[in-house]
Amino acid sequence: MNMQNENSFEQFLSQKDEEAWSAALATLLRSIHEVDRNATQIWFAFYPLSLWQALAHAEDRERLAQQLLLQGDYDLKHQIDRSHAFLYGHRFWPQVKKAIEQHADSFGQSSSISLADQILTVARRVANDLKKDESLLNGITAVAFMTLQQTGLAAFTAAPGTIHIDRKHANKSPEKILRHRAKDDSQGLLGFLRTVNKQFTITHDENDDKAKYKLNDGQDLAWGAAEDRSRDWVAIDPRRSEGPIPVECRSASCGTCWVGVLGGAEKLADVAAREGKKIKEFGYIDTAEPKPLIRLACQAQAGGAISVVIPPWNGQFGKYLRSLKNTEERAPGAQPAGGRIEQTDAVN
């Protein structure tokens, strides 16, 4: 983004780094409706600010993308209206987008309101206009702020502002969606006595009634998906060579199969040592939680019905971003993240 061409709101956002956003999200989470609490955190994991900054400041963006093994659609600019279709708040995207454009136009350069408070203010305004629970707007409004930061006001405004779910699914209540996420498959008469041959449903797109497959108790998410031949998955996404979940190695070595867990995280086996190590190396999530919201499908074994969302891209960028951060900490004021591509900084 060219600072000379930014308006004051864009300049305000450009000063917000991952630390500022982490603090804002920590404040916002308690105000986000349960239906979107996980989804909002997943979205921010799918579109990390640090990766966007590294690519934006790179001398050779395409070369860096190749070194980080980025595949698929990782650029928010290409998916302004649809990256967040898995959030319940996506239903209100046209109104949220318009409200943020108005907020950007009226933003005062001297504004001292915090990032979290600005998000809450815009969400409250839209909620009042729509006569909806404010908690349903907070997550999607945070997503919209970050989308504008990564795409710029011109591209954000140029997007048509359409929603990408049909009327049937748009009319579902938050409570109905939460009940569906919590429900487990019936194992038939006296199923509670059944100890073998249990099967569970994995939903991989809550806005598509046919986006489901079955897997056996204890089977990992990727193996179950490989049995689903209901569509030409490669035509939908070249990374989907075996079912709806993209896979390559099946050994936690490539990072292709990462997914976000909207519902049922507690029904997945704890993260084992290898998955925990590799998911951090890939850059997807850095946590010691035993059942996080981001998992590698080839490692996550299911013991119940799960609802996941599949990101449209994958890569291996964790080591590179950490090396940049370490360099900047050692030399404050050095070249911005991504400004120089070194082979040793790429994934080895």
ChimeraX attribute file (.defattr): number of C-alpha atoms within 10 A of each C-alpha:
attribute: neighborCount
match mode: 1-to-1
recipient: residues
	/A:1	15
	/A:2	8
	/A:3	10
	/A:4	7
	/A:5	9
	/A:6	15
	/A:7	16
	/A:8	18
	/A:9	20
	/A:10	22
	/A:11	17
	/A:12	19
	/A:13	17
	/A:14	16
	/A:15	9
	/A:16	15
	/A:17	12
	/A:18	11
	/A:19	9
	/A:20	14
	/A:21	18
	/A:22	13
	/A:23	12
	/A:24	17
	/A:25	20
	/A:26	13
	/A:27	14
	/A:28	19
	/A:29	18
	/A:30	11
	/A:31	17
	/A:32	21
	/A:33	19
	/A:34	15
	/A:35	23
	/A:36	25
	/A:37	21
	/A:38	22
	/A:39	26
	/A:40	26
	/A:41	19
	/A:42	24
	/A:43	21
	/A:44	17
	/A:45	17
	/A:46	22
	/A:47	21
	/A:48	17
	/A:49	18
	/A:50	20
	/A:51	18
	/A:52	19
	/A:53	17
	/A:54	23
	/A:55	19
	/A:56	17
	/A:57	16
	/A:58	19
	/A:59	14
	/A:60	14
	/A:61	17
	/A:62	12
	/A:63	13
	/A:64	23
	/A:65	20
	/A:66	12
	/A:67	20
	/A:68	21
	/A:69	19
	/A:70	17
	/A:71	16
	/A:72	14
	/A:73	15
	/A:74	21
	/A:75	16
	/A:76	18
	/A:77	17
	/A:78	13
	/A:79	14
	/A:80	23
	/A:81	22
	/A:82	16
	/A:83	23
	/A:84	23
	/A:85	20
	/A:86	23
	/A:87	24
	/A:88	26
	/A:89	25
	/A:90	27
	/A:91	24
	/A:92	22
	/A:93	24
	/A:94	14
	/A:95	19
	/A:96	26
	/A:97	25
	/A:98	14
	/A:99	17
	/A:100	24
	/A:101	18
	/A:102	12
	/A:103	15
	/A:104	17
	/A:105	13
	/A:106	11
	/A:107	16
	/A:108	13
	/A:109	12
	/A:110	8
	/A:111	11
	/A:112	9
	/A:113	10
	/A:114	11
	/A:115	20
	/A:116	18
	/A:117	13
	/A:118	18
	/A:119	23
	/A:120	22
	/A:121	17
	/A:122	20
	/A:123	26
	/A:124	21
	/A:125	16
	/A:126	24
	/A:127	20
	/A:128	11
	/A:129	10
	/A:130	12
	/A:131	10
	/A:132	13
	/A:133	14
	/A:134	21
	/A:135	23
	/A:136	26
	/A:137	29
	/A:138	30
	/A:139	31
	/A:140	29
	/A:141	29
	/A:142	24
	/A:143	22
	/A:144	21
	/A:145	19
	/A:146	20
	/A:147	24
	/A:148	25
	/A:149	22
	/A:150	25
	/A:151	19
	/A:152	19
	/A:153	20
	/A:154	11
	/A:155	14
	/A:156	22
	/A:157	16
	/A:158	9
	/A:159	14
	/A:160	11
	/A:161	18
	/A:162	16
	/A:163	17
	/A:164	17
	/A:165	17
	/A:166	11
	/A:167	10
	/A:168	9
	/A:169	15
	/A:170	16
	/A:171	10
	/A:172	12
	/A:173	11
	/A:174	16
	/A:175	11
	/A:176	11
	/A:177	15
	/A:178	15
	/A:179	11
	/A:180	15
	/A:181	19
	/A:182	14
	/A:183	14
	/A:184	17
	/A:185	13
	/A:186	12
	/A:187	14
	/A:188	10
	/A:189	8
	/A:190	8
	/A:191	11
	/A:192	9
	/A:193	9
	/A:194	11
	/A:195	8
	/A:196	8
	/A:197	10
	/A:198	17
	/A:199	21
	/A:200	23
	/A:201	19
	/A:202	21
	/A:203	22
	/A:204	24
	/A:205	17
	/A:206	22
	/A:207	17
	/A:208	13
	/A:209	10
	/A:210	11
	/A:211	15
	/A:212	18
	/A:213	21
	/A:214	17
	/A:215	26
	/A:216	19
	/A:217	17
	/A:218	16
	/A:219	18
	/A:220	21
	/A:221	27
	/A:222	24
	/A:223	20
	/A:224	24
	/A:225	23
	/A:226	18
	/A:227	14
	/A:228	18
	/A:229	12
	/A:230	12
	/A:231	11
	/A:232	14
	/A:233	18
	/A:234	14
	/A:235	10
	/A:236	10
	/A:237	16
	/A:238	12
	/A:239	22
	/A:240	19
	/A:241	16
	/A:242	20
	/A:243	22
	/A:244	28
	/A:245	27
	/A:246	28
	/A:247	25
	/A:248	16
	/A:249	11
	/A:250	17
	/A:251	13
	/A:252	22
	/A:253	15
	/A:254	19
	/A:255	29
	/A:256	27
	/A:257	25
	/A:258	29
	/A:259	27
	/A:260	25
	/A:261	23
	/A:262	27
	/A:263	24
	/A:264	21
	/A:265	25
	/A:266	16
	/A:267	16
	/A:268	24
	/A:269	16
	/A:270	18
	/A:271	20
	/A:272	12
	/A:273	8
	/A:274	12
	/A:275	21
	/A:276	22
	/A:277	15
	/A:278	19
	/A:279	24
	/A:280	17
	/A:281	21
	/A:282	26
	/A:283	22
	/A:284	25
	/A:285	20
	/A:286	15
	/A:287	14
	/A:288	11
	/A:289	10
	/A:290	14
	/A:291	19
	/A:292	19
	/A:293	22
	/A:294	25
	/A:295	25
	/A:296	27
	/A:297	28
	/A:298	26
	/A:299	25
	/A:300	25
	/A:301	23
	/A:302	27
	/A:303	22
	/A:304	23
	/A:305	24
	/A:306	26
	/A:307	21
	/A:308	25
	/A:309	21
	/A:310	18
	/A:311	22
	/A:312	16
	/A:313	20
	/A:314	25
	/A:315	22
	/A:316	27
	/A:317	25
	/A:318	23
	/A:319	19
	/A:320	28
	/A:321	22
	/A:322	15
	/A:323	15
	/A:324	20
	/A:325	15
	/A:326	11
	/A:327	14
	/A:328	15
	/A:329	11
	/A:330	10
	/A:331	10
	/A:332	9
	/A:333	8
	/A:334	11
	/A:335	13
	/A:336	16
	/A:337	23
	/A:338	23
	/A:339	18
	/A:340	17
	/A:341	18
	/A:342	11
	/A:343	11
	/A:344	10
	/A:345	19
	/A:346	20
	/A:347	16
	/A:348	10
